[in-house]
Every structure is written in structure tokens, then in C-alpha cells.
Amino acid sequence: MKIQNVSLTVALIVVLALNAGCATGRRTIALDVPASAVATAGKGTIAIAKVTDERHFENKPAQASTPSIDGDVNKVSRETLKTMIGRQRGGFCAALGDVALTPPATVETQAQALVTEGLKRRGYTVGANSSGNAVDVAIQEFWAWFRPGFAEIAFEADIRTVLSFTVAGQKRTLEVKGHGREEGQMASDEHWQRAYALAYEDFLKNLDASLAGAGF
């Protein structure tokens, strides 16, 4: 019985050590949008008119995938919330410090860069124009979290946007999502970044398919 108790204690210590990483305080990371692939321009110009962070944050949410912060969300400015992209967690999934973008980046600048990249890959020029072609970007989800496990942690990132296009006088609305999953043993910057990198690539793939399906 004593041996079993010792084994259980050691196992719990290992789990806590694997999951802890640097979970207290605020972790700040940089996320890179993939560089433009070679594409033939010629489909015209589209302006990104507006990008809006519409995510909903909660205090002490039931699910780690729901945006939250270390503190009272009602006492933090919307500008600060725009930089938040995840929440660190300790053993048994206890919520701890924040995960934020490296300044001056925000989820709005990241989403704009992603949509710009996707449009360029379809052959569009992105910028101000007089033709009236434009798109508004509403960010519904842009969040990462991890699920503690005995031997490893699963990092996941979700992105969901609603794109409202006005092209040649016609209006079209597209919902585009991206998901990434990375596995590791410590909550390092690299694992958070890898989860988002996979979500970015998935988003761009789905954006391309959505644009093609809409005839863009």
C-alpha cells in the first residue's frame, strides 16, 4: 500500500510539473502570418474597410475554450482585450496567467493580415480603391487553450470570422474558420505559436475554398 501511495504521489508531481511550465503572470508571444504565396494579380482591388473584435469574454468560464483573463474582465479596457489570445493553466486545468500578443499586435491586426494574405493568394490587390469593392471582418473567435494530460498537453487554437463582402455592387457574407492542434509536454511559447500557426494555415485553406465557392 505504501508503495502504491508513493507511486501515486510521484505521478501527481510529474503531471503538475509537465503542465505547469511558466503559468503565472502574463505570457507574451509573437504570431507570424505566412508570407504571400506566388499569385497572379488581376482580379481587381478589394479594400479591407473594417476589422472588429466581437469576441465575448467571461469571468471564470466553464470551458477553457471560452475567452477569459486573470482578473475581472469588466475592469479591463476593450483595447487590452484585443491583445488577449489565450489563458495559461496549471495542474487539473486551473486557470492562471494570460497569453497576449506582442505589442503592437492585436487580434484585429492579425485577422486583417490573414484576410489580406488569403485575398492575395486569390489574385486580388488589397488596398484603397475607388471601385467600391470592400470587405468587413468580424472576429467571432480567436483563442487558444490547452488540455492537461498525464504525459503531454494538447494545445488548441480556434479562429472564426464573418466576412461581409461588397463586390461589383453585390453583397456576400462568408464564415471562415481555422483550427490548430499541437501536442507537447510543457506550456512553452513554441507550442502556443505552433497551435496558432496550424490554425492560420487551416484558416487560409478554408478562406480560399470559400472565396472560390463564392465565385471570387
N, C-alpha and C positions, 0 to 999 in steps of 0.2 A: 504493500500500500504506500509506503514511504517513497519507494522508487517511482511509483506512478505519480505521486504528488510532485516530486522533483521534476519529472519529465513534463508534467503539465505546466509547471511554473516556468521552466526553460522555454517551452513552446510559446507561452504568452509573451515572454520577454522578446523572443525572436520576432513575433508578429508586430509588437509595438515598435521595435527597432526598425523593421522593414518599412512600416507605414509612416513613421514619424518624419524622416527627412528633416527639413527645416520648416516646420509647420506653423511656428508662431511668427507674429509680425506680418509685414506685407512683402510678398514676393513680386518683383517687377521683372517682366520679361519682354523681349522684342519678338515680333512676329513678322516674317517676310512673306510678301505676296510674290508668287512665282513670276519670274521675268517673262516678258512678252515672247510668245512663240512667233515664228515667222508666219506672217499672214499677208495676203494681197489686199491692200486697201482699195476702195472703190464703191462700197455700198452706201457712202454718204457719211454725214456727220450727225452725231447724236450728243446732246448736252445732258450731263447729269445735273438736273435742276435742283434737287433737294435730297438730302440723306438724313433720316430721322431715326434716332434710337427710341424704339417703342417697347423695350423690354420691361417686364414687371418684376420688381424686386420684392422679397418678403423677409420679414424678421423670423428667424428660426423655422424655415420651411420644413415640411415633412420629407421632401425629396432633395437629394444633393444636386439634382439637375435643375432645381429652381434657383435663380439668382438671389444671392443674399450677401451681406457684408458682416465684418466683425464689428458689431455695434448696431445702432438704431438707424435703419435705412431712412427714416423720416427726418433725421438730423444731418443728412449728407446732401450736398448740392447735386443737381442733375448733371452738372459738368463733371463732377467727381465720379458719379456712377457710370458715365460714358467710358471711363478708363477701366472699369472692373470687368474681368473676363473669367473669373473662377474663384473657388474657395478652397483653401487648404484644409485637410482633415487629419486627425490623429488616429490612434487606435480605436477600434469599434466605431469608426466613421464620425467621431466627434468633430464638429465644425470649429475651425481655428482661424488662422490669418487669411487675408485677402490675396488674390492673384490679380495684378494690374498690368496694363500695358506700359511700356517705357514711354515717358513723355517725349514729344507732344502727341503721340498716337492716341486715338480713341477708337471705339468700335465703328464710329461713323467714318473716320478716315480709312479704316481697314476695309469696310464694306464698299466704300467708293472705289478703292484701289482694285478690289476683286471684280466689281462690275465693269470697271474700265478695262481690265485685262480680258474679261470674257468678251466684251464688245470688240476689242481689237482683234481677238482671235477669229471673230466672225467677219472681219474685214471692214469694220467701221472706224472712222476717226472720231475720237471723243474730245469734245471741246465746245466752246461757244459757237453758235451758228445762227443764221437768220432764217432758216427753213422751218423752224418750229418743231423739229424733231427733238424730243426730250424724254427723260425717264426720271421718275421719283423713286427713291429707295427707302422702304420702311423696314427697319430691322426688328424682327419679332423674337429671334433667338440668336444669341452669340455668347455661348457659355461652355465652360469645361469643368469637369469634376473627376474624382477617382473613386473607385470601389475597392476598399481594402480586402485583402485575401491573405491566406496563410503564408504563401511563398512568394506572391507577387501582387502588384497593384495594376488594375485596369484603368487607364486614363481615357476619358471620352470627351469629345467636343462636338457640339451641335451648332449649326448656323442655319437660320431660316429668314428669308427676306421676301417681301412682296414688292414686285417691280411694276410700276404703273407707267406704261409707255404711251406717248403720243407721237405717232409716225404717219406722215402724209395725211394728217387730219383725222386719222383713225386711232381709237384708244384700245389698248390691250393690257390686261393685268396678268402677270405671271408670278407664281410662287416658286421660289428656288431654294433648295435645301442642300446642306453638306454635312457629312458626319465623318468623324475620325476616331479611331481607337488605337491606343498604344499600350503595351504592357511593359512593366518594369518592376524593380524591387525597391526603388527609393523615389521620393517625390522631388526629383531634380528638375531644373529648368528645361533640360533637354527633353524630358518626357512630356511636359506640358506643350513645348514647342512642336514636338513630333505629332501629338494628337491634333493640334491645330493645322499643321502642315498637311496632314491627311484629309482633314475636313475642308481645307482650301481647295485641294485638288479635286475632291468629290464635288464641291460646290461648282467649280469651273466646268467640270464634265456635265453636271446637270444643267447648268446655265446654257451651255452650248446646245444640249438636246432641246431645251425649252425654246430657245431662240429659233432653232431650226424648225421645230414643230409649229411655231407661230408665223413662219414664213419670213423671219428676219435674217 
